Amino acid sequence: MLTNHSNGYGWVTIALHWLSALTVFGLFGLGLYMVDLGYYHPWYRQAPHLHKSLGLLLLATTLLRLVWRFSNPVPRAPDGQGPLTRLAAKAGHGAIYLLLIALLASGYLISTADGRAIDVFDWFSVPALITGLPQQEEIAGTIHEYAAWSLMILACGHALAALKHQFIDRDNTLGRMIAPSN
């Protein structure tokens, strides 16, 4: 029940999916909140620290998800899903991963543009490996913003598609991502 099988997802895939989803939406909300904080607001320094720390943990989780994804079987699509639906699902999942990597990489480039490491919850620091690129912070910031909004739109579409499959098509697409089946 930990690994995927031909009919459904295992607990590891399910846990990584929902942990990532909750973190992505939480980081998006925190990002929107913190950009308007004034210098004297108590969260002026805490919000970015939390955002960067969670972002780097999400990066590690995303890399783990990709390794897990390519080392586990992909359950077959539910009966009744046509080739166009399957293609759209693969394209959507691929776009989500690409946007997530772009979002996390650009966040890293924003935070390390000045050459300082990123402190992750006072547990460890991630060094600034790429610095000094022309307009690094500004370009990475623009990419980060567009990737964040694009990911939110795509993630909402992903959720709506899952609800449609579960409650209109009744093919248990959502149910397979909530609990493992045999």
NORDA-V703444 format. One record per pair of residues at least 4 apart in sequence whose C-alpha atoms are under 8 Angstrom apart, sorted by the first residue. I is the first residue (numbers start at 1). J is the second residue. D is the distance in Angstrom with one decimal. If there is no record, write none. Layout:
i->{I I}
j->{J J}
d->{D D}
This chain:
i->{1 1 1 2 2 2 2 3 3 3 3 3 3 4 4 4 4 4 4 4 4 5 5 5 5 5 6 6 6 6 7 7 7 7 8 8 8 8 8 8 8 9 9 9 9 9 9 9 9 9 10 10 10 11 11 11 12 13 13 13 13 14 14 14 14 15 16 16 16 17 18 19 20 20 20 20 21 22 23 23 23 24 24 25 25 26 27 27 27 27 28 28 28 29 30 30 30 31 31 32 33 34 34 34 34 37 37 37 38 39 40 42 43 44 45 46 47 48 49 49 49 49 50 50 51 52 52 52 52 52 52 53 53 53 53 53 54 54 55 55 55 56 56 56 56 57 58 59 59 59 60 61 62 62 63 64 65 66 67 68 69 69 77 77 78 78 78 79 80 81 81 82 83 84 85 86 87 88 89 90 91 92 92 92 93 94 95 96 96 96 96 97 98 99 99 99 99 99 100 100 100 101 102 102 102 102 103 103 103 103 103 104 104 105 106 106 106 106 106 107 107 107 107 108 109 109 109 109 109 109 110 110 110 110 110 111 111 111 112 112 112 112 112 112 112 112 113 113 113 113 113 113 113 114 114 115 115 115 115 115 116 116 117 117 117 117 118 118 118 118 119 119 119 119 120 120 120 131 132 135 136 137 138 139 140 141 142 143 144 145 146 147 148 149 150 151 152 153 154 155 156 157 158 159 160 161 162 162 162 163 163 163 164 164 165 165 165 165 165 165 166 166 166 166 166 166 172 173 174 175 176 176}
j->{10 11 180 10 11 12 13 9 10 11 12 13 72 8 9 10 13 72 73 74 75 9 10 73 74 75 73 74 75 76 75 76 181 182 75 76 176 177 180 181 182 13 14 74 75 176 177 179 180 181 14 179 180 15 179 180 16 17 65 68 69 18 177 178 179 19 20 61 65 21 22 23 24 58 61 62 25 26 27 54 58 28 58 29 152 30 31 51 54 55 32 148 152 33 34 47 51 35 51 36 37 43 44 47 48 41 43 44 44 44 44 46 47 48 49 50 51 52 53 119 120 121 54 121 55 56 107 108 111 118 120 57 118 119 120 121 58 120 59 104 107 60 104 108 120 61 62 63 101 104 64 65 66 101 67 68 69 70 71 72 73 74 81 86 171 172 173 171 171 85 86 86 87 88 89 90 91 92 93 94 95 96 154 158 97 98 99 100 151 154 155 101 102 103 147 148 150 151 104 147 151 105 106 143 144 147 107 143 144 147 148 108 144 109 110 140 141 143 144 111 140 141 144 112 113 130 131 136 137 140 136 137 138 140 141 116 118 137 116 117 118 127 128 129 130 131 128 130 131 132 133 136 137 131 132 128 129 130 131 132 127 128 125 126 127 128 125 126 127 128 123 124 125 126 124 125 126 136 136 139 140 141 142 143 144 145 146 147 148 149 150 151 152 153 154 155 156 157 158 159 160 161 162 163 164 165 166 173 174 167 168 174 168 169 169 170 171 172 173 174 170 171 172 173 174 175 176 177 178 179 180 181}
d->{5.1 6.2 6.5 4.6 4.7 5.5 8.0 6.8 4.4 6.7 6.5 7.3 6.9 6.0 4.3 4.4 7.3 6.1 5.9 6.8 6.7 6.4 7.3 6.1 7.1 5.8 6.9 6.8 4.3 5.7 5.2 6.2 7.2 6.7 5.2 7.7 5.7 7.9 6.2 5.8 7.1 6.2 6.6 7.9 6.6 6.3 6.5 7.8 5.6 7.4 6.3 7.8 5.3 5.9 7.2 6.4 6.1 6.0 7.5 7.6 7.8 6.3 5.6 6.6 7.3 5.9 5.9 7.3 6.6 6.1 6.0 6.1 6.0 6.7 7.3 7.5 6.3 6.0 5.9 7.5 7.1 6.1 8.0 6.3 7.6 6.1 5.8 6.2 7.5 7.4 6.3 6.9 8.0 6.2 6.0 7.1 6.9 6.4 7.1 7.5 7.2 7.7 7.0 6.1 7.0 6.2 7.4 5.8 6.6 5.9 6.9 7.5 5.3 7.3 6.4 6.1 6.0 6.0 6.1 7.7 7.7 7.7 6.0 7.4 5.9 6.2 7.7 8.0 7.7 7.3 7.2 6.3 7.8 7.0 4.5 6.0 6.0 7.8 6.2 6.6 7.7 6.4 7.4 7.9 7.4 6.2 5.9 6.2 7.6 6.2 6.2 6.0 6.2 8.0 6.3 6.0 5.8 6.2 6.1 6.0 7.6 7.6 6.7 7.3 6.1 7.6 7.2 7.4 7.9 6.0 6.7 6.4 6.1 6.1 6.2 6.3 6.1 5.9 6.1 6.1 6.1 6.2 7.6 7.5 6.3 6.2 6.0 6.0 6.4 6.9 7.3 6.2 6.1 5.9 5.8 7.8 7.5 6.0 6.1 7.6 7.0 5.9 5.9 7.6 7.4 6.7 6.1 7.3 5.1 5.5 6.3 6.3 7.8 6.3 6.1 4.8 6.8 6.4 5.4 6.2 7.0 7.3 6.2 6.1 5.8 7.2 7.7 6.9 6.7 6.1 6.9 4.6 7.6 5.7 6.1 7.8 6.9 7.7 5.5 6.2 7.0 7.8 5.0 7.8 7.3 6.6 7.6 7.4 5.1 6.5 7.8 6.1 5.7 6.7 7.5 5.4 8.0 7.9 5.7 7.8 7.0 5.8 6.0 5.4 4.2 5.0 5.4 5.1 6.5 7.4 7.5 6.0 4.3 6.5 5.6 5.8 7.5 7.5 6.9 6.0 5.8 5.8 6.3 6.3 5.9 6.2 6.3 5.8 6.0 6.4 6.0 5.9 6.2 6.2 6.1 5.8 6.1 6.3 6.0 6.2 6.2 6.0 6.2 6.2 6.1 6.1 6.1 6.2 5.4 5.9 7.7 6.7 5.2 6.5 4.7 5.9 5.9 6.9 5.9 7.2 4.7 5.7 5.0 5.6 5.6 7.2 6.2 7.0 6.5 6.4 6.1 6.8}
